[in-house]
Amino acid sequence: DAISTTAEECKNPQRDLPKAMMYALIICTVLYVIITLVLTGMVSYKELGVGDPLSFVFAKVGLPKLSALVAVSAVFAMASVLLVFQLGQPRIWLTMSRDGLLPPVFAKVHPKFHTPSFSTIVTGIFVGVPALFLNMDLVVDLTSIGTLFAFALVCGGILIIDPYGKSGARFTVPYISGRWLVPLILVGAGYLLWRYDHDMVTKLISDVDGTTASRTHAGYYGVFRHQIPYLVFILASLVLMVVTFQKKLSLLPVLGLLTNMYLMTQLGINNWTMFLIWLLIGLAIYFTYGYKHSKLNKVVS
């Protein structure tokens, strides 16, 4: 996501950006798989449901010094992730400002360093200040849900703008009819969950720690509110399955949309609540400023 925002700073973005994103995905996937194999070889996978599994595993096998080293390294790794967001977000605001969706000051470029200076400063404040006072897990989850939502919008945009890969552009998403495959995949996934993952069913009828709610209104509501994201995902999946069957939508963007939506359901109702508040703030900015000043809207008019 952050790589794609650096298009203006590449010598040949059409060639370099796709390669960079594919290389990054391949390298990260291989490293994650290797680390997962090592961890599950050292301890049972059932013991890895902790916040710092790498550090936990080394402490578990009697290597406390190595565990401490991993914990310290995680702090530096987190700082590098924040720097990546500090690189990407200002350039998103820069582009939005050029399109008229944000005030022109966000498009201001530093005369010496040729970077979006004002957007970078604002991003630093918006990222740094909440990180000082909010729970770090909450900050990370909010970042994840925002990124997943952006990916879901991209997949949804393809289904609306070019659902059959006939736009005539140099690159289009390969069209594979999902009319039969999407229902088959969803029904198969549902059966496998029902057949082999009883925890999923338990999670839908119990609260977050797996215990049945007390027979009170507050108890049942406490259970229900945590299951709202799951129920919304199930409903959206059924609707998308029917629409895909009727309109023969492309398989890849439909699967991408479903995958991102499912991952978003894993982040909990509290993160969803804060995300919706943030989304409402963004919509308020759009309808009070962006809609009136949008250059695309003026061209269409």
KASUL-V784210 format. One record per pair of residues at least 4 apart in sequence whose C-alpha atoms are under 7 Angstrom apart, sorted by the first residue. I is the first residue (numbers start at 1). J is the second residue. D is the distance in whole Angstrom. If there is no record, write none. Layout:
# KASUL-V784210
i=I j=J d=D
i=I j=J d=D
This chain:
# KASUL-V784210
i=2 j=84 d=7
i=2 j=85 d=7
i=2 j=88 d=5
i=3 j=21 d=7
i=4 j=17 d=6
i=5 j=88 d=6
i=5 j=91 d=6
i=5 j=92 d=7
i=6 j=10 d=7
i=7 j=13 d=5
i=12 j=16 d=6
i=13 j=17 d=5
i=15 j=19 d=7
i=16 j=20 d=6
i=17 j=21 d=6
i=18 j=22 d=6
i=19 j=23 d=6
i=20 j=24 d=6
i=21 j=25 d=6
i=22 j=26 d=6
i=23 j=27 d=6
i=24 j=28 d=6
i=25 j=29 d=6
i=26 j=30 d=6
i=27 j=31 d=6
i=28 j=32 d=6
i=29 j=33 d=6
i=30 j=34 d=6
i=31 j=35 d=6
i=32 j=36 d=6
i=33 j=37 d=6
i=34 j=38 d=6
i=35 j=39 d=6
i=36 j=40 d=6
i=37 j=41 d=6
i=38 j=42 d=6
i=39 j=43 d=6
i=39 j=57 d=7
i=40 j=44 d=6
i=40 j=45 d=5
i=43 j=57 d=7
i=48 j=53 d=6
i=52 j=56 d=6
i=53 j=57 d=6
i=54 j=58 d=7
i=54 j=70 d=7
i=55 j=59 d=6
i=55 j=67 d=4
i=55 j=68 d=7
i=55 j=70 d=6
i=55 j=71 d=6
i=56 j=60 d=6
i=56 j=67 d=7
i=57 j=61 d=6
i=58 j=62 d=6
i=58 j=63 d=5
i=58 j=64 d=7
i=58 j=66 d=7
i=58 j=67 d=5
i=59 j=63 d=5
i=59 j=64 d=5
i=59 j=67 d=5
i=63 j=67 d=6
i=64 j=68 d=6
i=65 j=69 d=6
i=66 j=70 d=6
i=67 j=71 d=6
i=68 j=72 d=6
i=69 j=73 d=6
i=70 j=74 d=6
i=71 j=75 d=7
i=72 j=76 d=7
i=73 j=77 d=6
i=74 j=78 d=6
i=75 j=79 d=6
i=76 j=80 d=6
i=77 j=81 d=6
i=78 j=82 d=6
i=79 j=83 d=6
i=80 j=84 d=6
i=81 j=85 d=7
i=82 j=86 d=6
i=83 j=87 d=6
i=84 j=88 d=6
i=85 j=89 d=6
i=86 j=90 d=7
i=86 j=120 d=7
i=86 j=123 d=6
i=86 j=124 d=7
i=88 j=92 d=7
i=89 j=93 d=6
i=89 j=123 d=7
i=90 j=94 d=6
i=90 j=116 d=6
i=90 j=119 d=5
i=90 j=120 d=5
i=90 j=123 d=6
i=91 j=95 d=6
i=91 j=116 d=7
i=92 j=96 d=6
i=93 j=97 d=6
i=93 j=106 d=6
i=93 j=119 d=7
i=94 j=98 d=6
i=94 j=106 d=6
i=94 j=107 d=5
i=94 j=116 d=7
i=94 j=119 d=7
i=95 j=99 d=6
i=96 j=100 d=6
i=96 j=101 d=5
i=96 j=102 d=6
i=97 j=101 d=5
i=97 j=102 d=4
i=97 j=103 d=6
i=97 j=104 d=6
i=97 j=106 d=6
i=97 j=107 d=5
i=98 j=107 d=6
i=99 j=294 d=6
i=99 j=295 d=5
i=100 j=290 d=6
i=100 j=293 d=5
i=100 j=294 d=4
i=100 j=295 d=6
i=101 j=286 d=7
i=101 j=289 d=7
i=101 j=290 d=4
i=101 j=291 d=7
i=101 j=293 d=6
i=101 j=294 d=5
i=102 j=106 d=7
i=102 j=290 d=6
i=105 j=118 d=7
i=106 j=118 d=6
i=106 j=119 d=5
i=107 j=116 d=6
i=108 j=116 d=6
i=108 j=117 d=7
i=108 j=118 d=6
i=109 j=114 d=6
i=109 j=115 d=5
i=109 j=116 d=4
i=109 j=117 d=6
i=110 j=114 d=5
i=110 j=115 d=5
i=110 j=116 d=6
i=110 j=117 d=5
i=116 j=120 d=6
i=117 j=121 d=6
i=118 j=122 d=6
i=119 j=123 d=6
i=120 j=124 d=6
i=121 j=125 d=6
i=122 j=126 d=6
i=123 j=127 d=6
i=124 j=128 d=6
i=125 j=129 d=6
i=126 j=130 d=7
i=127 j=131 d=6
i=128 j=132 d=6
i=129 j=133 d=7
i=130 j=134 d=6
i=131 j=136 d=7
i=131 j=139 d=7
i=134 j=138 d=7
i=134 j=139 d=7
i=135 j=139 d=6
i=136 j=140 d=6
i=137 j=141 d=6
i=138 j=142 d=6
i=138 j=271 d=7
i=139 j=143 d=6
i=140 j=144 d=6
i=141 j=145 d=6
i=141 j=267 d=6
i=141 j=271 d=7
i=142 j=146 d=6
i=142 j=271 d=6
i=142 j=275 d=7
i=143 j=147 d=6
i=144 j=148 d=6
i=145 j=149 d=6
i=145 j=264 d=6
i=146 j=150 d=6
i=147 j=151 d=6
i=148 j=152 d=6
i=148 j=260 d=6
i=148 j=264 d=7
i=149 j=153 d=6
i=150 j=154 d=6
i=151 j=155 d=6
i=151 j=260 d=7
i=152 j=156 d=6
i=152 j=256 d=7
i=152 j=257 d=5
i=152 j=260 d=6
i=152 j=261 d=7
i=153 j=157 d=6
i=154 j=158 d=6
i=155 j=159 d=7
i=155 j=253 d=5
i=155 j=254 d=7
i=155 j=256 d=6
i=155 j=257 d=6
i=156 j=160 d=6
i=156 j=257 d=7
i=157 j=161 d=6
i=158 j=162 d=5
i=158 j=163 d=6
i=158 j=253 d=7
i=159 j=163 d=4
i=159 j=253 d=7
i=162 j=166 d=6
i=162 j=167 d=6
i=163 j=249 d=6
i=163 j=250 d=6
i=164 j=175 d=6
i=164 j=249 d=7
i=164 j=250 d=6
i=165 j=172 d=6
i=165 j=173 d=6
i=165 j=174 d=6
i=165 j=175 d=6
i=175 j=250 d=5
i=176 j=250 d=5
i=176 j=251 d=5
i=177 j=248 d=6
i=177 j=249 d=6
i=177 j=250 d=5
i=177 j=251 d=6
i=178 j=182 d=5
i=178 j=244 d=6
i=178 j=248 d=6
i=178 j=249 d=6
i=178 j=250 d=5
i=178 j=251 d=4
i=179 j=244 d=6
i=179 j=245 d=4
i=179 j=248 d=5
i=179 j=249 d=7
i=180 j=184 d=6
i=180 j=245 d=7
i=181 j=185 d=6
i=182 j=186 d=6
i=182 j=241 d=6
i=182 j=251 d=7
i=183 j=187 d=6
i=183 j=241 d=6
i=184 j=188 d=6
i=185 j=189 d=6
i=186 j=190 d=6
i=187 j=191 d=6
i=188 j=192 d=6
i=189 j=193 d=6
i=190 j=194 d=6
i=191 j=195 d=6
i=192 j=196 d=6
i=193 j=197 d=5
i=193 j=200 d=7
i=194 j=198 d=6
i=198 j=202 d=6
i=199 j=203 d=6
i=200 j=204 d=7
i=201 j=205 d=7
i=202 j=206 d=6
i=202 j=210 d=7
i=203 j=207 d=7
i=203 j=208 d=7
i=203 j=210 d=6
i=204 j=227 d=6
i=206 j=210 d=6
i=206 j=211 d=6
i=206 j=212 d=5
i=206 j=213 d=6
i=206 j=223 d=6
i=207 j=211 d=6
i=207 j=212 d=6
i=207 j=213 d=6
i=207 j=223 d=5
i=213 j=219 d=5
i=213 j=220 d=6
i=213 j=223 d=7
i=214 j=219 d=5
i=214 j=220 d=7
i=215 j=219 d=6
i=215 j=220 d=7
i=216 j=220 d=6
i=217 j=221 d=6
i=218 j=222 d=6
i=219 j=223 d=6
i=220 j=224 d=6
i=221 j=225 d=6
i=222 j=226 d=7
i=223 j=227 d=7
i=224 j=228 d=6
i=225 j=269 d=7
i=226 j=268 d=7
i=226 j=269 d=5
i=227 j=231 d=6
i=228 j=232 d=6
i=229 j=233 d=6
i=229 j=265 d=5
i=229 j=269 d=7
i=230 j=234 d=6
i=230 j=265 d=6
i=231 j=235 d=6
i=232 j=236 d=6
i=233 j=237 d=6
i=233 j=261 d=7
i=233 j=262 d=7
i=234 j=238 d=6
i=235 j=239 d=6
i=236 j=240 d=6
i=237 j=241 d=6
i=237 j=258 d=7
i=238 j=242 d=6
i=239 j=243 d=6
i=240 j=244 d=6
i=241 j=245 d=6
i=242 j=246 d=6
i=243 j=247 d=6
i=244 j=248 d=5
i=244 j=249 d=5
i=250 j=254 d=7
i=251 j=255 d=6
i=252 j=256 d=6
i=253 j=257 d=6
i=254 j=258 d=6
i=255 j=259 d=6
i=256 j=260 d=6
i=257 j=261 d=6
i=258 j=262 d=6
i=259 j=263 d=6
i=260 j=264 d=6
i=261 j=265 d=6
i=262 j=266 d=7
i=267 j=271 d=6
i=268 j=272 d=6
i=269 j=273 d=6
i=270 j=274 d=6
i=271 j=275 d=6
i=272 j=276 d=6
i=273 j=277 d=6
i=274 j=278 d=6
i=275 j=279 d=6
i=276 j=280 d=6
i=277 j=281 d=6
i=278 j=282 d=6
i=279 j=283 d=6
i=280 j=284 d=6
i=281 j=285 d=6
i=282 j=286 d=6
i=283 j=287 d=6
i=284 j=288 d=6
i=285 j=289 d=6
i=285 j=290 d=7
i=286 j=290 d=4
i=286 j=291 d=6
i=287 j=291 d=5
i=289 j=293 d=6
i=290 j=294 d=6
i=294 j=298 d=6
i=295 j=299 d=6
i=296 j=300 d=6
i=297 j=301 d=6
